[in-house]
Amino acid sequence: MSDVQQRVEQYLAAWNETDPAARRAAIDALWTENPVYVDPLGVAEGRDAIDAFIAAAQGQFAGLVFRAAGAVDAHHNVARFTWELGPEGGEAIVVGFDVATFDDDGRFDRVTGFLDKVPA
């Protein structure tokens, strides 16, 4: 598994982490000091805001899990990857893709998300 593929798996695991302290530890390890996350539903600037954004998504989609949907495509300090959200082992109800930029240490600095499939 490539380093970038592994980082994306860790990123998705953070979105699935329901223990607040463990989730925050993952965010602190994975993201730069002043990161930005943006998708059609909102903007989160800073680790605190990203943590709150993830917690809100977990509340909205309780019991569902994020998972990678295919390989990560990456070059230089940029990666794009498709993800799914659905019940464990079940069909995805949300599908999207993210474009991530990394600092030179491999930490997420900015993630821009797009939604391809959403519930009606």
Short mmCIF file of the C-alpha atoms (twelve columns), coordinates in Angstrom:
data_MODEL
# 
_entry.id   MODEL 
# 
loop_
_atom_site.group_PDB 
_atom_site.id 
_atom_site.type_symbol 
_atom_site.label_atom_id 
_atom_site.label_alt_id 
_atom_site.label_comp_id 
_atom_site.label_asym_id 
_atom_site.label_seq_id 
_atom_site.Cartn_x 
_atom_site.Cartn_y 
_atom_site.Cartn_z 
_atom_site.pdbx_PDB_model_num 
ATOM 1   C CA . MET A 1   0.000   0.000  0.000  1 
ATOM 2   C CA . SER A 2   1.396   3.391  -0.919 1 
ATOM 3   C CA . ASP A 3   1.989   6.041  1.719  1 
ATOM 4   C CA . VAL A 4   -0.784  8.185  0.224  1 
ATOM 5   C CA . GLN A 5   -3.203  5.253  0.098  1 
ATOM 6   C CA . GLN A 6   -2.429  4.553  3.756  1 
ATOM 7   C CA . ARG A 7   -2.938  8.214  4.706  1 
ATOM 8   C CA . VAL A 8   -6.320  8.230  2.960  1 
ATOM 9   C CA . GLU A 9   -7.326  5.065  4.842  1 
ATOM 10  C CA . GLN A 10  -6.342  6.804  8.107  1 
ATOM 11  C CA . TYR A 11  -8.317  9.897  7.034  1 
ATOM 12  C CA . LEU A 12  -11.444 7.800  6.436  1 
ATOM 13  C CA . ALA A 13  -10.893 5.993  9.738  1 
ATOM 14  C CA . ALA A 14  -10.945 9.400  11.465 1 
ATOM 15  C CA . TRP A 15  -14.348 10.075 9.872  1 
ATOM 16  C CA . ASN A 16  -15.536 6.758  11.378 1 
ATOM 17  C CA . GLU A 17  -14.037 7.304  14.831 1 
ATOM 18  C CA . THR A 18  -16.880 7.917  17.287 1 
ATOM 19  C CA . ASP A 19  -14.752 8.316  20.417 1 
ATOM 20  C CA . PRO A 20  -14.193 12.097 20.625 1 
ATOM 21  C CA . ALA A 21  -10.705 11.872 22.164 1 
ATOM 22  C CA . ALA A 22  -9.499  9.249  19.678 1 
ATOM 23  C CA . ARG A 23  -11.001 11.191 16.760 1 
ATOM 24  C CA . ARG A 24  -9.271  14.388 17.875 1 
ATOM 25  C CA . ALA A 25  -5.961  12.561 18.274 1 
ATOM 26  C CA . ALA A 26  -6.316  11.274 14.705 1 
ATOM 27  C CA . ILE A 27  -7.141  14.745 13.402 1 
ATOM 28  C CA . ASP A 28  -4.137  16.222 15.209 1 
ATOM 29  C CA . ALA A 29  -1.865  13.552 13.725 1 
ATOM 30  C CA . LEU A 30  -3.239  13.696 10.175 1 
ATOM 31  C CA . TRP A 31  -3.828  17.411 9.572  1 
ATOM 32  C CA . THR A 32  -1.571  20.476 9.486  1 
ATOM 33  C CA . GLU A 33  -1.830  23.244 12.089 1 
ATOM 34  C CA . ASN A 34  -4.308  25.357 10.067 1 
ATOM 35  C CA . PRO A 35  -6.136  22.993 7.714  1 
ATOM 36  C CA . VAL A 36  -9.256  23.614 5.648  1 
ATOM 37  C CA . TYR A 37  -12.017 21.158 4.738  1 
ATOM 38  C CA . VAL A 38  -14.703 22.263 2.278  1 
ATOM 39  C CA . ASP A 39  -17.570 20.425 0.614  1 
ATOM 40  C CA . PRO A 40  -21.031 21.411 -0.696 1 
ATOM 41  C CA . LEU A 41  -22.412 21.283 2.853  1 
ATOM 42  C CA . GLY A 42  -19.942 23.617 4.508  1 
ATOM 43  C CA . VAL A 43  -16.483 24.891 5.272  1 
ATOM 44  C CA . ALA A 44  -14.372 23.934 8.275  1 
ATOM 45  C CA . GLU A 45  -11.254 25.972 8.971  1 
ATOM 46  C CA . GLY A 46  -8.919  24.605 11.641 1 
ATOM 47  C CA . ARG A 47  -8.731  21.336 13.517 1 
ATOM 48  C CA . ASP A 48  -11.530 22.244 15.961 1 
ATOM 49  C CA . ALA A 49  -13.912 23.009 13.104 1 
ATOM 50  C CA . ILE A 50  -12.965 19.832 11.231 1 
ATOM 51  C CA . ASP A 51  -13.560 17.800 14.391 1 
ATOM 52  C CA . ALA A 52  -16.990 19.425 14.814 1 
ATOM 53  C CA . PHE A 53  -17.800 18.874 11.126 1 
ATOM 54  C CA . ILE A 54  -16.991 15.155 11.407 1 
ATOM 55  C CA . ALA A 55  -19.006 14.846 14.636 1 
ATOM 56  C CA . ALA A 56  -21.986 16.487 12.911 1 
ATOM 57  C CA . ALA A 57  -21.725 14.091 9.960  1 
ATOM 58  C CA . GLN A 58  -21.650 11.152 12.366 1 
ATOM 59  C CA . GLY A 59  -24.781 12.477 14.050 1 
ATOM 60  C CA . GLN A 60  -26.551 12.879 10.741 1 
ATOM 61  C CA . PHE A 61  -25.485 9.456  9.444  1 
ATOM 62  C CA . ALA A 62  -25.378 7.452  12.675 1 
ATOM 63  C CA . GLY A 63  -24.393 3.833  12.206 1 
ATOM 64  C CA . LEU A 64  -22.989 4.347  8.696  1 
ATOM 65  C CA . VAL A 65  -19.318 4.058  7.791  1 
ATOM 66  C CA . PHE A 66  -17.013 5.744  5.322  1 
ATOM 67  C CA . ARG A 67  -14.887 3.493  3.140  1 
ATOM 68  C CA . ALA A 68  -12.567 3.882  0.185  1 
ATOM 69  C CA . ALA A 69  -14.054 3.083  -3.201 1 
ATOM 70  C CA . GLY A 70  -11.052 2.365  -5.370 1 
ATOM 71  C CA . ALA A 71  -7.438  3.341  -5.483 1 
ATOM 72  C CA . VAL A 72  -6.036  6.744  -4.651 1 
ATOM 73  C CA . ASP A 73  -4.699  8.748  -7.601 1 
ATOM 74  C CA . ALA A 74  -1.826  10.963 -6.461 1 
ATOM 75  C CA . HIS A 75  1.109   12.997 -7.667 1 
ATOM 76  C CA . HIS A 76  3.347   15.520 -5.982 1 
ATOM 77  C CA . ASN A 77  1.437   16.662 -2.865 1 
ATOM 78  C CA . VAL A 78  -2.065  16.179 -4.291 1 
ATOM 79  C CA . ALA A 79  -4.408  13.185 -4.235 1 
ATOM 80  C CA . ARG A 80  -7.937  12.414 -5.334 1 
ATOM 81  C CA . PHE A 81  -9.999  9.504  -4.124 1 
ATOM 82  C CA . THR A 82  -13.544 8.218  -4.172 1 
ATOM 83  C CA . TRP A 83  -15.312 7.223  -0.975 1 
ATOM 84  C CA . GLU A 84  -18.643 5.707  -0.009 1 
ATOM 85  C CA . LEU A 85  -20.864 6.049  3.029  1 
ATOM 86  C CA . GLY A 86  -23.231 3.260  3.948  1 
ATOM 87  C CA . PRO A 87  -23.987 0.486  6.385  1 
ATOM 88  C CA . GLU A 88  -21.105 -1.866 7.189  1 
ATOM 89  C CA . GLY A 89  -21.013 -4.380 4.327  1 
ATOM 90  C CA . GLY A 90  -24.050 -2.793 2.653  1 
ATOM 91  C CA . GLU A 91  -24.766 -0.607 -0.336 1 
ATOM 92  C CA . ALA A 92  -23.543 2.973  -0.214 1 
ATOM 93  C CA . ILE A 93  -26.187 5.653  0.198  1 
ATOM 94  C CA . VAL A 94  -23.698 8.498  -0.377 1 
ATOM 95  C CA . VAL A 95  -20.767 8.510  -2.808 1 
ATOM 96  C CA . GLY A 96  -18.288 11.298 -3.261 1 
ATOM 97  C CA . PHE A 97  -14.731 12.122 -4.034 1 
ATOM 98  C CA . ASP A 98  -12.188 14.312 -2.328 1 
ATOM 99  C CA . VAL A 99  -9.168  16.191 -3.582 1 
ATOM 100 C CA . ALA A 100 -6.517  16.552 -0.891 1 
ATOM 101 C CA . THR A 101 -3.344  18.574 -0.714 1 
ATOM 102 C CA . PHE A 102 -0.578  17.643 1.694  1 
ATOM 103 C CA . ASP A 103 2.294   19.493 3.293  1 
ATOM 104 C CA . ASP A 104 5.833   18.213 2.824  1 
ATOM 105 C CA . ASP A 105 5.434   15.975 5.891  1 
ATOM 106 C CA . GLY A 106 2.430   14.236 4.318  1 
ATOM 107 C CA . ARG A 107 -0.212  15.846 6.539  1 
ATOM 108 C CA . PHE A 108 -3.540  16.936 5.084  1 
ATOM 109 C CA . ASP A 109 -3.607  20.696 4.550  1 
ATOM 110 C CA . ARG A 110 -6.759  21.153 2.465  1 
ATOM 111 C CA . VAL A 111 -9.484  18.744 1.407  1 
ATOM 112 C CA . THR A 112 -12.138 19.708 -1.111 1 
ATOM 113 C CA . GLY A 113 -15.034 17.270 -1.250 1 
ATOM 114 C CA . PHE A 114 -17.628 16.636 -3.944 1 
ATOM 115 C CA . LEU A 115 -20.844 14.640 -3.662 1 
ATOM 116 C CA . ASP A 116 -21.742 12.349 -6.562 1 
ATOM 117 C CA . LYS A 117 -24.649 10.439 -5.005 1 
ATOM 118 C CA . VAL A 118 -26.850 11.674 -2.151 1 
ATOM 119 C CA . PRO A 119 -30.104 10.384 -0.671 1 
ATOM 120 C CA . ALA A 120 -33.243 11.755 -2.267 1 
# 
